[in-house]
Amino acid sequence: MARGTLEVLLVGAKGLENTDFLGGIDPYAIITCRTQEKKSSVASAGQGTSPEWNETFLFTVSGGVTQLKIKIMDKDTFTSDDFLGEATIPLEAVFEEEEIPPVSYSVVKDEEYCGEIKVGLRFT
């Protein structure tokens, strides 16, 4: 049973859908590990559909955690934020290997591929 600290390096994303009619998207990520939730900063609209965050998040892991969910949202000023897609990352490999270098995972919305998110993982 895995117990320890999971370090998540949120590198960036590419190929995301632009849901804004005027200007680019302002994406941020919500990372969920069981009941713990962390939110990234908002990437600037200038990066279009390929934002970069390069942020690290720490989660405390105790038994039964099998996956990490990353939901990508588009920050909107006057309306509610738009859901751009979600990636589910299995954690079994990082518990065995202790470190997974940044790799791209598919972002899915309504069961359809809608981009990629690049994430690195470390477990101690």
Secondary structure, 3 states (H helix, E strand, C coil): CCCEEEEEEEEEEECCCCCCCCCCCCEEEEEEECCEEEECCCCCHHHCCCCEEEEEEEEEECCCCCEEEEEEEECCCCCCCEEEEEEEEECHHHHHHCEEEEEEEEEEECCEEEEEEEEEEEEC
